[in-house]
Amino acid sequence: MDNEKCKGYLIDFIALLKDQALEAKQDADKPEKGKDEFYQGHLMAYYSVVSLLKHQAFTFDLDEKELGLADIDPDTDLLGLHRREE
């Protein structure tokens, strides 16, 4: 398997996943009436996946910036738990 092809796939996949995760955050912030639990669950699924991707990048000593993961903090951007220190 071609490493550059795999790298391109992974970078594109992460970009799409981040976009969908941030959309899920918007939906969870303003859910349709009666669907708040669904949107919260949907958001938590994205939170779990993005957190896992970041953890695995760290574990394998991969550059988060190169992968497109450096600009998202699941705790802050998806759950709003604390502010990011720049």
PDB file of N, CA, C and O in Angstrom:
ATOM      1  N   MET A   1       0.851  -1.178   0.000  1.00  0.00           N
ATOM      2  CA  MET A   1       0.000   0.000   0.000  1.00  0.00           C
ATOM      3  C   MET A   1       0.896   1.242   0.000  1.00  0.00           C
ATOM      4  O   MET A   1       1.905   1.287   0.704  1.00  0.00           O
ATOM      5  N   ASP A   2       0.530   2.218  -0.772  1.00  0.00           N
ATOM      6  CA  ASP A   2       1.287   3.448  -0.926  1.00  0.00           C
ATOM      7  C   ASP A   2       1.132   4.335   0.316  1.00  0.00           C
ATOM      8  O   ASP A   2       0.017   4.714   0.677  1.00  0.00           O
ATOM      9  N   ASN A   3       2.254   4.662   0.965  1.00  0.00           N
ATOM     10  CA  ASN A   3       2.215   5.482   2.181  1.00  0.00           C
ATOM     11  C   ASN A   3       1.635   6.870   1.952  1.00  0.00           C
ATOM     12  O   ASN A   3       0.886   7.370   2.791  1.00  0.00           O
ATOM     13  N   GLU A   4       1.968   7.496   0.837  1.00  0.00           N
ATOM     14  CA  GLU A   4       1.442   8.841   0.549  1.00  0.00           C
ATOM     15  C   GLU A   4      -0.073   8.801   0.335  1.00  0.00           C
ATOM     16  O   GLU A   4      -0.788   9.718   0.741  1.00  0.00           O
ATOM     17  N   LYS A   5      -0.549   7.746  -0.297  1.00  0.00           N
ATOM     18  CA  LYS A   5      -1.981   7.586  -0.510  1.00  0.00           C
ATOM     19  C   LYS A   5      -2.699   7.414   0.834  1.00  0.00           C
ATOM     20  O   LYS A   5      -3.750   8.011   1.069  1.00  0.00           O
ATOM     21  N   CYS A   6      -2.116   6.594   1.706  1.00  0.00           N
ATOM     22  CA  CYS A   6      -2.694   6.383   3.042  1.00  0.00           C
ATOM     23  C   CYS A   6      -2.685   7.682   3.850  1.00  0.00           C
ATOM     24  O   CYS A   6      -3.655   8.005   4.535  1.00  0.00           O
ATOM     25  N   LYS A   7      -1.593   8.409   3.763  1.00  0.00           N
ATOM     26  CA  LYS A   7      -1.486   9.684   4.484  1.00  0.00           C
ATOM     27  C   LYS A   7      -2.557  10.667   3.984  1.00  0.00           C
ATOM     28  O   LYS A   7      -3.211  11.330   4.789  1.00  0.00           O
ATOM     29  N   GLY A   8      -2.732  10.760   2.678  1.00  0.00           N
ATOM     30  CA  GLY A   8      -3.754  11.637   2.110  1.00  0.00           C
ATOM     31  C   GLY A   8      -5.151  11.241   2.546  1.00  0.00           C
ATOM     32  O   GLY A   8      -5.980  12.092   2.869  1.00  0.00           O
ATOM     33  N   TYR A   9      -5.400   9.952   2.553  1.00  0.00           N
ATOM     34  CA  TYR A   9      -6.695   9.430   3.007  1.00  0.00           C
ATOM     35  C   TYR A   9      -6.949   9.826   4.452  1.00  0.00           C
ATOM     36  O   TYR A   9      -8.025  10.322   4.787  1.00  0.00           O
ATOM     37  N   LEU A  10      -5.960   9.607   5.303  1.00  0.00           N
ATOM     38  CA  LEU A  10      -6.109   9.907   6.722  1.00  0.00           C
ATOM     39  C   LEU A  10      -6.321  11.400   6.968  1.00  0.00           C
ATOM     40  O   LEU A  10      -7.172  11.772   7.776  1.00  0.00           O
ATOM     41  N   ILE A  11      -5.577  12.243   6.301  1.00  0.00           N
ATOM     42  CA  ILE A  11      -5.723  13.693   6.464  1.00  0.00           C
ATOM     43  C   ILE A  11      -7.108  14.139   6.012  1.00  0.00           C
ATOM     44  O   ILE A  11      -7.747  14.941   6.693  1.00  0.00           O
ATOM     45  N   ASP A  12      -7.582  13.639   4.881  1.00  0.00           N
ATOM     46  CA  ASP A  12      -8.931  13.987   4.405  1.00  0.00           C
ATOM     47  C   ASP A  12     -10.007  13.467   5.351  1.00  0.00           C
ATOM     48  O   ASP A  12     -10.976  14.167   5.646  1.00  0.00           O
ATOM     49  N   PHE A  13      -9.831  12.238   5.824  1.00  0.00           N
ATOM     50  CA  PHE A  13     -10.788  11.645   6.748  1.00  0.00           C
ATOM     51  C   PHE A  13     -10.888  12.465   8.025  1.00  0.00           C
ATOM     52  O   PHE A  13     -11.989  12.726   8.509  1.00  0.00           O
ATOM     53  N   ILE A  14      -9.762  12.869   8.567  1.00  0.00           N
ATOM     54  CA  ILE A  14      -9.748  13.668   9.796  1.00  0.00           C
ATOM     55  C   ILE A  14     -10.428  15.008   9.567  1.00  0.00           C
ATOM     56  O   ILE A  14     -11.186  15.464  10.423  1.00  0.00           O
ATOM     57  N   ALA A  15     -10.175  15.645   8.436  1.00  0.00           N
ATOM     58  CA  ALA A  15     -10.818  16.934   8.137  1.00  0.00           C
ATOM     59  C   ALA A  15     -12.343  16.782   8.074  1.00  0.00           C
ATOM     60  O   ALA A  15     -13.071  17.605   8.629  1.00  0.00           O
ATOM     61  N   LEU A  16     -12.817  15.746   7.409  1.00  0.00           N
ATOM     62  CA  LEU A  16     -14.261  15.503   7.323  1.00  0.00           C
ATOM     63  C   LEU A  16     -14.849  15.196   8.694  1.00  0.00           C
ATOM     64  O   LEU A  16     -15.925  15.681   9.042  1.00  0.00           O
ATOM     65  N   LEU A  17     -14.142  14.396   9.457  1.00  0.00           N
ATOM     66  CA  LEU A  17     -14.603  14.031  10.792  1.00  0.00           C
ATOM     67  C   LEU A  17     -14.696  15.259  11.701  1.00  0.00           C
ATOM     68  O   LEU A  17     -15.663  15.409  12.448  1.00  0.00           O
ATOM     69  N   LYS A  18     -13.700  16.129  11.636  1.00  0.00           N
ATOM     70  CA  LYS A  18     -13.736  17.357  12.447  1.00  0.00           C
ATOM     71  C   LYS A  18     -14.924  18.234  12.061  1.00  0.00           C
ATOM     72  O   LYS A  18     -15.616  18.763  12.931  1.00  0.00           O
ATOM     73  N   ASP A  19     -15.158  18.388  10.770  1.00  0.00           N
ATOM     74  CA  ASP A  19     -16.307  19.184  10.313  1.00  0.00           C
ATOM     75  C   ASP A  19     -17.615  18.610  10.846  1.00  0.00           C
ATOM     76  O   ASP A  19     -18.475  19.348  11.324  1.00  0.00           O
ATOM     77  N   GLN A  20     -17.757  17.304  10.764  1.00  0.00           N
ATOM     78  CA  GLN A  20     -18.977  16.665  11.260  1.00  0.00           C
ATOM     79  C   GLN A  20     -19.092  16.782  12.772  1.00  0.00           C
ATOM     80  O   GLN A  20     -20.193  16.954  13.296  1.00  0.00           O
ATOM     81  N   ALA A  21     -17.981  16.692  13.473  1.00  0.00           N
ATOM     82  CA  ALA A  21     -18.000  16.830  14.934  1.00  0.00           C
ATOM     83  C   ALA A  21     -18.436  18.233  15.340  1.00  0.00           C
ATOM     84  O   ALA A  21     -19.219  18.395  16.276  1.00  0.00           O
ATOM     85  N   LEU A  22     -17.938  19.236  14.647  1.00  0.00           N
ATOM     86  CA  LEU A  22     -18.317  20.618  14.968  1.00  0.00           C
ATOM     87  C   LEU A  22     -19.779  20.895  14.604  1.00  0.00           C
ATOM     88  O   LEU A  22     -20.449  21.676  15.279  1.00  0.00           O
ATOM     89  N   GLU A  23     -20.268  20.262  13.550  1.00  0.00           N
ATOM     90  CA  GLU A  23     -21.696  20.370  13.218  1.00  0.00           C
ATOM     91  C   GLU A  23     -22.542  19.707  14.305  1.00  0.00           C
ATOM     92  O   GLU A  23     -23.601  20.215  14.675  1.00  0.00           O
ATOM     93  N   ALA A  24     -22.069  18.573  14.810  1.00  0.00           N
ATOM     94  CA  ALA A  24     -22.781  17.887  15.893  1.00  0.00           C
ATOM     95  C   ALA A  24     -22.831  18.771  17.138  1.00  0.00           C
ATOM     96  O   ALA A  24     -23.825  18.770  17.863  1.00  0.00           O
ATOM     97  N   LYS A  25     -21.767  19.518  17.382  1.00  0.00           N
ATOM     98  CA  LYS A  25     -21.741  20.453  18.514  1.00  0.00           C
ATOM     99  C   LYS A  25     -22.800  21.529  18.333  1.00  0.00           C
ATOM    100  O   LYS A  25     -23.519  21.853  19.279  1.00  0.00           O
ATOM    101  N   GLN A  26     -22.906  22.081  17.141  1.00  0.00           N
ATOM    102  CA  GLN A  26     -23.931  23.097  16.860  1.00  0.00           C
ATOM    103  C   GLN A  26     -25.331  22.527  17.047  1.00  0.00           C
ATOM    104  O   GLN A  26     -26.197  23.189  17.618  1.00  0.00           O
ATOM    105  N   ASP A  27     -25.557  21.325  16.576  1.00  0.00           N
ATOM    106  CA  ASP A  27     -26.861  20.677  16.742  1.00  0.00           C
ATOM    107  C   ASP A  27     -27.178  20.452  18.217  1.00  0.00           C
ATOM    108  O   ASP A  27     -28.311  20.657  18.651  1.00  0.00           O
ATOM    109  N   ALA A  28     -26.177  20.032  18.983  1.00  0.00           N
ATOM    110  CA  ALA A  28     -26.388  19.758  20.407  1.00  0.00           C
ATOM    111  C   ALA A  28     -26.631  21.040  21.188  1.00  0.00           C
ATOM    112  O   ALA A  28     -27.340  21.033  22.194  1.00  0.00           O
ATOM    113  N   ASP A  29     -26.044  22.139  20.727  1.00  0.00           N
ATOM    114  CA  ASP A  29     -26.234  23.426  21.411  1.00  0.00           C
ATOM    115  C   ASP A  29     -27.641  23.983  21.213  1.00  0.00           C
ATOM    116  O   ASP A  29     -28.167  24.682  22.078  1.00  0.00           O
ATOM    117  N   LYS A  30     -28.244  23.668  20.068  1.00  0.00           N
ATOM    118  CA  LYS A  30     -29.596  24.144  19.754  1.00  0.00           C
ATOM    119  C   LYS A  30     -30.419  22.998  19.175  1.00  0.00           C
ATOM    120  O   LYS A  30     -30.762  23.013  17.993  1.00  0.00           O
ATOM    121  N   PRO A  31     -30.734  22.010  20.000  1.00  0.00           N
ATOM    122  CA  PRO A  31     -31.436  20.825  19.472  1.00  0.00           C
ATOM    123  C   PRO A  31     -32.894  21.110  19.131  1.00  0.00           C
ATOM    124  O   PRO A  31     -33.530  22.002  19.691  1.00  0.00           O
ATOM    125  N   GLU A  32     -33.389  20.322  18.197  1.00  0.00           N
ATOM    126  CA  GLU A  32     -34.814  20.376  17.901  1.00  0.00           C
ATOM    127  C   GLU A  32     -35.561  19.881  19.138  1.00  0.00           C
ATOM    128  O   GLU A  32     -35.055  19.062  19.905  1.00  0.00           O
ATOM    129  N   LYS A  33     -36.756  20.390  19.308  1.00  0.00           N
ATOM    130  CA  LYS A  33     -37.540  20.010  20.479  1.00  0.00           C
ATOM    131  C   LYS A  33     -37.726  18.492  20.535  1.00  0.00           C
ATOM    132  O   LYS A  33     -38.133  17.862  19.559  1.00  0.00           O
ATOM    133  N   GLY A  34     -37.417  17.924  21.700  1.00  0.00           N
ATOM    134  CA  GLY A  34     -37.588  16.499  21.908  1.00  0.00           C
ATOM    135  C   GLY A  34     -36.442  15.636  21.418  1.00  0.00           C
ATOM    136  O   GLY A  34     -36.482  14.414  21.567  1.00  0.00           O
ATOM    137  N   LYS A  35     -35.407  16.258  20.828  1.00  0.00           N
ATOM    138  CA  LYS A  35     -34.284  15.485  20.296  1.00  0.00           C
ATOM    139  C   LYS A  35     -32.970  15.804  21.003  1.00  0.00           C
ATOM    140  O   LYS A  35     -31.900  15.471  20.493  1.00  0.00           O
ATOM    141  N   ASP A  36     -33.038  16.445  22.173  1.00  0.00           N
ATOM    142  CA  ASP A  36     -31.812  16.858  22.840  1.00  0.00           C
ATOM    143  C   ASP A  36     -30.930  15.679  23.241  1.00  0.00           C
ATOM    144  O   ASP A  36     -29.706  15.761  23.129  1.00  0.00           O
ATOM    145  N   GLU A  37     -31.526  14.593  23.702  1.00  0.00           N
ATOM    146  CA  GLU A  37     -30.730  13.426  24.092  1.00  0.00           C
ATOM    147  C   GLU A  37     -30.054  12.790  22.877  1.00  0.00           C
ATOM    148  O   GLU A  37     -28.916  12.331  22.973  1.00  0.00           O
ATOM    149  N   PHE A  38     -30.738  12.758  21.748  1.00  0.00           N
ATOM    150  CA  PHE A  38     -30.139  12.224  20.524  1.00  0.00           C
ATOM    151  C   PHE A  38     -28.915  13.044  20.130  1.00  0.00           C
ATOM    152  O   PHE A  38     -27.851  12.487  19.859  1.00  0.00           O
ATOM    153  N   TYR A  39     -29.066  14.366  20.098  1.00  0.00           N
ATOM    154  CA  TYR A  39     -27.959  15.232  19.689  1.00  0.00           C
ATOM    155  C   TYR A  39     -26.793  15.183  20.671  1.00  0.00           C
ATOM    156  O   TYR A  39     -25.637  15.265  20.255  1.00  0.00           O
ATOM    157  N   GLN A  40     -27.075  15.051  21.957  1.00  0.00           N
ATOM    158  CA  GLN A  40     -26.003  14.911  22.944  1.00  0.00           C
ATOM    159  C   GLN A  40     -25.251  13.586  22.736  1.00  0.00           C
ATOM    160  O   GLN A  40     -24.023  13.550  22.817  1.00  0.00           O
ATOM    161  N   GLY A  41     -25.977  12.520  22.474  1.00  0.00           N
ATOM    162  CA  GLY A  41     -25.338  11.231  22.201  1.00  0.00           C
ATOM    163  C   GLY A  41     -24.505  11.262  20.936  1.00  0.00           C
ATOM    164  O   GLY A  41     -23.412  10.698  20.887  1.00  0.00           O
ATOM    165  N   HIS A  42     -25.024  11.921  19.916  1.00  0.00           N
ATOM    166  CA  HIS A  42     -24.320  12.067  18.649  1.00  0.00           C
ATOM    167  C   HIS A  42     -23.009  12.818  18.876  1.00  0.00           C
ATOM    168  O   HIS A  42     -21.959  12.415  18.375  1.00  0.00           O
ATOM    169  N   LEU A  43     -23.076  13.901  19.625  1.00  0.00           N
ATOM    170  CA  LEU A  43     -21.886  14.691  19.932  1.00  0.00           C
ATOM    171  C   LEU A  43     -20.873  13.864  20.724  1.00  0.00           C
ATOM    172  O   LEU A  43     -19.674  13.932  20.454  1.00  0.00           O
ATOM    173  N   MET A  44     -21.343  13.089  21.692  1.00  0.00           N
ATOM    174  CA  MET A  44     -20.429  12.282  22.501  1.00  0.00           C
ATOM    175  C   MET A  44     -19.708  11.226  21.662  1.00  0.00           C
ATOM    176  O   MET A  44     -18.559  10.882  21.941  1.00  0.00           O
ATOM    177  N   ALA A  45     -20.378  10.722  20.648  1.00  0.00           N
ATOM    178  CA  ALA A  45     -19.722   9.757  19.758  1.00  0.00           C
ATOM    179  C   ALA A  45     -18.553  10.428  19.025  1.00  0.00           C
ATOM    180  O   ALA A  45     -17.465   9.859  18.932  1.00  0.00           O
ATOM    181  N   TYR A  46     -18.786  11.631  18.511  1.00  0.00           N
ATOM    182  CA  TYR A  46     -17.698  12.358  17.845  1.00  0.00           C
ATOM    183  C   TYR A  46     -16.594  12.713  18.830  1.00  0.00           C
ATOM    184  O   TYR A  46     -15.411  12.636  18.496  1.00  0.00           O
ATOM    185  N   TYR A  47     -16.971  13.096  20.031  1.00  0.00           N
ATOM    186  CA  TYR A  47     -15.982  13.396  21.063  1.00  0.00           C
ATOM    187  C   TYR A  47     -15.077  12.174  21.291  1.00  0.00           C
ATOM    188  O   TYR A  47     -13.856  12.309  21.360  1.00  0.00           O
ATOM    189  N   SER A  48     -15.668  11.011  21.404  1.00  0.00           N
ATOM    190  CA  SER A  48     -14.894   9.791  21.635  1.00  0.00           C
ATOM    191  C   SER A  48     -13.932   9.506  20.485  1.00  0.00           C
ATOM    192  O   SER A  48     -12.781   9.137  20.715  1.00  0.00           O
ATOM    193  N   VAL A  49     -14.395   9.673  19.264  1.00  0.00           N
ATOM    194  CA  VAL A  49     -13.565   9.371  18.101  1.00  0.00           C
ATOM    195  C   VAL A  49     -12.423  10.379  17.971  1.00  0.00           C
ATOM    196  O   VAL A  49     -11.277   9.985  17.755  1.00  0.00           O
ATOM    197  N   VAL A  50     -12.719  11.660  18.098  1.00  0.00           N
ATOM    198  CA  VAL A  50     -11.668  12.677  17.981  1.00  0.00           C
ATOM    199  C   VAL A  50     -10.647  12.517  19.112  1.00  0.00           C
ATOM    200  O   VAL A  50      -9.445  12.641  18.881  1.00  0.00           O
ATOM    201  N   SER A  51     -11.111  12.248  20.314  1.00  0.00           N
ATOM    202  CA  SER A  51     -10.202  12.025  21.442  1.00  0.00           C
ATOM    203  C   SER A  51      -9.297  10.825  21.184  1.00  0.00           C
ATOM    204  O   SER A  51      -8.100  10.875  21.468  1.00  0.00           O
ATOM    205  N   LEU A  52      -9.859   9.761  20.653  1.00  0.00           N
ATOM    206  CA  LEU A  52      -9.072   8.570  20.348  1.00  0.00           C
ATOM    207  C   LEU A  52      -8.028   8.852  19.257  1.00  0.00           C
ATOM    208  O   LEU A  52      -6.885   8.408  19.364  1.00  0.00           O
ATOM    209  N   LEU A  53      -8.414   9.575  18.229  1.00  0.00           N
ATOM    210  CA  LEU A  53      -7.462   9.925  17.175  1.00  0.00           C
ATOM    211  C   LEU A  53      -6.292  10.720  17.735  1.00  0.00           C
ATOM    212  O   LEU A  53      -5.139  10.456  17.393  1.00  0.00           O
ATOM    213  N   LYS A  54      -6.585  11.693  18.594  1.00  0.00           N
ATOM    214  CA  LYS A  54      -5.527  12.495  19.187  1.00  0.00           C
ATOM    215  C   LYS A  54      -4.641  11.652  20.104  1.00  0.00           C
ATOM    216  O   LYS A  54      -3.419  11.804  20.103  1.00  0.00           O
ATOM    217  N   HIS A  55      -5.244  10.783  20.868  1.00  0.00           N
ATOM    218  CA  HIS A  55      -4.474   9.921  21.759  1.00  0.00           C
ATOM    219  C   HIS A  55      -3.557   8.995  20.961  1.00  0.00           C
ATOM    220  O   HIS A  55      -2.389   8.826  21.311  1.00  0.00           O
ATOM    221  N   GLN A  56      -4.072   8.408  19.911  1.00  0.00           N
ATOM    222  CA  GLN A  56      -3.276   7.496  19.095  1.00  0.00           C
ATOM    223  C   GLN A  56      -2.159   8.237  18.363  1.00  0.00           C
ATOM    224  O   GLN A  56      -1.065   7.699  18.190  1.00  0.00           O
ATOM    225  N   ALA A  57      -2.430   9.465  17.935  1.00  0.00           N
ATOM    226  CA  ALA A  57      -1.371  10.259  17.292  1.00  0.00           C
ATOM    227  C   ALA A  57      -0.224  10.480  18.279  1.00  0.00           C
ATOM    228  O   ALA A  57       0.947  10.375  17.916  1.00  0.00           O
ATOM    229  N   PHE A  58      -0.572  10.786  19.525  1.00  0.00           N
ATOM    230  CA  PHE A  58       0.443  10.961  20.564  1.00  0.00           C
ATOM    231  C   PHE A  58       1.197   9.645  20.802  1.00  0.00           C
ATOM    232  O   PHE A  58       2.427   9.631  20.870  1.00  0.00           O
ATOM    233  N   THR A  59       0.463   8.562  20.926  1.00  0.00           N
ATOM    234  CA  THR A  59       1.057   7.259  21.206  1.00  0.00           C
ATOM    235  C   THR A  59       2.041   6.834  20.114  1.00  0.00           C
ATOM    236  O   THR A  59       3.089   6.258  20.408  1.00  0.00           O
ATOM    237  N   PHE A  60       1.704   7.120  18.860  1.00  0.00           N
ATOM    238  CA  PHE A  60       2.558   6.736  17.746  1.00  0.00           C
ATOM    239  C   PHE A  60       3.536   7.838  17.347  1.00  0.00           C
ATOM    240  O   PHE A  60       4.218   7.734  16.328  1.00  0.00           O
ATOM    241  N   ASP A  61       3.600   8.899  18.164  1.00  0.00           N
ATOM    242  CA  ASP A  61       4.511  10.026  17.932  1.00  0.00           C
ATOM    243  C   ASP A  61       4.312  10.634  16.540  1.00  0.00           C
ATOM    244  O   ASP A  61       5.268  10.890  15.808  1.00  0.00           O
ATOM    245  N   LEU A  62       3.035  10.857  16.201  1.00  0.00           N
ATOM    246  CA  LEU A  62       2.685  11.484  14.926  1.00  0.00           C
ATOM    247  C   LEU A  62       2.402  12.962  15.165  1.00  0.00           C
ATOM    248  O   LEU A  62       1.887  13.342  16.217  1.00  0.00           O
ATOM    249  N   ASP A  63       2.735  13.775  14.203  1.00  0.00           N
ATOM    250  CA  ASP A  63       2.544  15.222  14.297  1.00  0.00           C
ATOM    251  C   ASP A  63       1.064  15.569  14.117  1.00  0.00           C
ATOM    252  O   ASP A  63       0.508  15.401  13.031  1.00  0.00           O
ATOM    253  N   GLU A  64       0.429  16.057  15.193  1.00  0.00           N
ATOM    254  CA  GLU A  64      -0.996  16.410  15.120  1.00  0.00           C
ATOM    255  C   GLU A  64      -1.258  17.505  14.086  1.00  0.00           C
ATOM    256  O   GLU A  64      -2.288  17.495  13.413  1.00  0.00           O
ATOM    257  N   LYS A  65      -0.334  18.435  13.966  1.00  0.00           N
ATOM    258  CA  LYS A  65      -0.509  19.521  12.994  1.00  0.00           C
ATOM    259  C   LYS A  65      -0.529  18.971  11.571  1.00  0.00           C
ATOM    260  O   LYS A  65      -1.357  19.370  10.753  1.00  0.00           O
ATOM    261  N   GLU A  66       0.374  18.068  11.292  1.00  0.00           N
ATOM    262  CA  GLU A  66       0.441  17.465   9.953  1.00  0.00           C
ATOM    263  C   GLU A  66      -0.819  16.665   9.634  1.00  0.00           C
ATOM    264  O   GLU A  66      -1.271  16.632   8.490  1.00  0.00           O
ATOM    265  N   LEU A  67      -1.382  16.019  10.657  1.00  0.00           N
ATOM    266  CA  LEU A  67      -2.603  15.228  10.463  1.00  0.00           C
ATOM    267  C   LEU A  67      -3.869  16.089  10.435  1.00  0.00           C
ATOM    268  O   LEU A  67      -4.928  15.628  10.009  1.00  0.00           O
ATOM    269  N   GLY A  68      -3.758  17.326  10.886  1.00  0.00           N
ATOM    270  CA  GLY A  68      -4.931  18.189  10.949  1.00  0.00           C
ATOM    271  C   GLY A  68      -5.672  18.085  12.272  1.00  0.00           C
ATOM    272  O   GLY A  68      -6.845  18.450  12.356  1.00  0.00           O
ATOM    273  N   LEU A  69      -5.001  17.591  13.304  1.00  0.00           N
ATOM    274  CA  LEU A  69      -5.632  17.423  14.610  1.00  0.00           C
ATOM    275  C   LEU A  69      -5.248  18.513  15.619  1.00  0.00           C
ATOM    276  O   LEU A  69      -5.852  18.603  16.688  1.00  0.00           O
ATOM    277  N   ALA A  70      -4.268  19.324  15.293  1.00  0.00           N
ATOM    278  CA  ALA A  70      -3.764  20.308  16.259  1.00  0.00           C
ATOM    279  C   ALA A  70      -4.762  21.416  16.558  1.00  0.00           C
ATOM    280  O   ALA A  70      -4.698  22.040  17.617  1.00  0.00           O
ATOM    281  N   ASP A  71      -5.679  21.664  15.637  1.00  0.00           N
ATOM    282  CA  ASP A  71      -6.593  22.797  15.806  1.00  0.00           C
ATOM    283  C   ASP A  71      -7.924  22.424  16.453  1.00  0.00           C
ATOM    284  O   ASP A  71      -8.865  23.218  16.438  1.00  0.00           O
ATOM    285  N   ILE A  72      -8.004  21.234  17.013  1.00  0.00           N
ATOM    286  CA  ILE A  72      -9.237  20.848  17.700  1.00  0.00           C
ATOM    287  C   ILE A  72      -8.880  20.227  19.054  1.00  0.00           C
ATOM    288  O   ILE A  72      -8.012  19.361  19.160  1.00  0.00           O
ATOM    289  N   ASP A  73      -9.576  20.700  20.067  1.00  0.00           N
ATOM    290  CA  ASP A  73      -9.453  20.143  21.418  1.00  0.00           C
ATOM    291  C   ASP A  73     -10.839  19.627  21.786  1.00  0.00           C
ATOM    292  O   ASP A  73     -11.746  20.422  22.034  1.00  0.00           O
ATOM    293  N   PRO A  74     -11.016  18.318  21.826  1.00  0.00           N
ATOM    294  CA  PRO A  74     -12.355  17.774  22.063  1.00  0.00           C
ATOM    295  C   PRO A  74     -13.003  18.279  23.350  1.00  0.00           C
ATOM    296  O   PRO A  74     -14.206  18.537  23.379  1.00  0.00           O
ATOM    297  N   ASP A  75     -12.214  18.419  24.412  1.00  0.00           N
ATOM    298  CA  ASP A  75     -12.773  18.900  25.675  1.00  0.00           C
ATOM    299  C   ASP A  75     -13.335  20.309  25.540  1.00  0.00           C
ATOM    300  O   ASP A  75     -14.419  20.606  26.041  1.00  0.00           O
ATOM    301  N   THR A  76     -12.595  21.166  24.865  1.00  0.00           N
ATOM    302  CA  THR A  76     -13.007  22.563  24.709  1.00  0.00           C
ATOM    303  C   THR A  76     -13.995  22.749  23.566  1.00  0.00           C
ATOM    304  O   THR A  76     -15.072  23.316  23.753  1.00  0.00           O
ATOM    305  N   ASP A  77     -13.627  22.271  22.389  1.00  0.00           N
ATOM    306  CA  ASP A  77     -14.398  22.560  21.180  1.00  0.00           C
ATOM    307  C   ASP A  77     -15.696  21.764  21.072  1.00  0.00           C
ATOM    308  O   ASP A  77     -16.659  22.226  20.459  1.00  0.00           O
ATOM    309  N   LEU A  78     -15.725  20.586  21.657  1.00  0.00           N
ATOM    310  CA  LEU A  78     -16.928  19.768  21.555  1.00  0.00           C
ATOM    311  C   LEU A  78     -17.752  19.772  22.844  1.00  0.00           C
ATOM    312  O   LEU A  78     -18.982  19.787  22.797  1.00  0.00           O
ATOM    313  N   LEU A  79     -17.082  19.759  23.977  1.00  0.00           N
ATOM    314  CA  LEU A  79     -17.815  19.722  25.245  1.00  0.00           C
ATOM    315  C   LEU A  79     -17.840  21.060  25.970  1.00  0.00           C
ATOM    316  O   LEU A  79     -18.631  21.249  26.893  1.00  0.00           O
ATOM    317  N   GLY A  80     -16.982  21.990  25.561  1.00  0.00           N
ATOM    318  CA  GLY A  80     -16.954  23.298  26.194  1.00  0.00           C
ATOM    319  C   GLY A  80     -16.497  23.258  27.647  1.00  0.00           C
ATOM    320  O   GLY A  80     -16.962  24.056  28.460  1.00  0.00           O
ATOM    321  N   LEU A  81     -15.588  22.333  27.987  1.00  0.00           N
ATOM    322  CA  LEU A  81     -15.198  22.145  29.379  1.00  0.00           C
ATOM    323  C   LEU A  81     -14.238  23.209  29.907  1.00  0.00           C
ATOM    324  O   LEU A  81     -14.327  23.581  31.077  1.00  0.00           O
ATOM    325  N   HIS A  82     -13.346  23.693  29.094  1.00  0.00           N
ATOM    326  CA  HIS A  82     -12.397  24.718  29.541  1.00  0.00           C
ATOM    327  C   HIS A  82     -11.867  25.459  28.328  1.00  0.00           C
ATOM    328  O   HIS A  82     -11.997  25.000  27.194  1.00  0.00           O
ATOM    329  N   ARG A  83     -11.278  26.593  28.581  1.00  0.00           N
ATOM    330  CA  ARG A  83     -10.714  27.368  27.482  1.00  0.00           C
ATOM    331  C   ARG A  83      -9.344  26.851  27.116  1.00  0.00           C
ATOM    332  O   ARG A  83      -8.578  26.410  27.972  1.00  0.00           O
ATOM    333  N   ARG A  84      -9.054  26.912  25.855  1.00  0.00           N
ATOM    334  CA  ARG A  84      -7.738  26.505  25.350  1.00  0.00           C
ATOM    335  C   ARG A  84      -6.744  27.622  25.612  1.00  0.00           C
ATOM    336  O   ARG A  84      -7.034  28.793  25.365  1.00  0.00           O
ATOM    337  N   GLU A  85      -5.558  27.251  26.118  1.00  0.00           N
ATOM    338  CA  GLU A  85      -4.492  28.223  26.321  1.00  0.00           C
ATOM    339  C   GLU A  85      -3.648  28.245  25.064  1.00  0.00           C
ATOM    340  O   GLU A  85      -3.134  27.214  24.630  1.00  0.00           O
ATOM    341  N   GLU A  86      -3.508  29.417  24.484  1.00  0.00           N
ATOM    342  CA  GLU A  86      -2.751  29.566  23.230  1.00  0.00           C
ATOM    343  C   GLU A  86      -1.311  29.867  23.527  1.00  0.00           C
ATOM    344  O   GLU A  86      -0.511  30.027  22.605  1.00  0.00           O
TER     345      GLU A  86
END
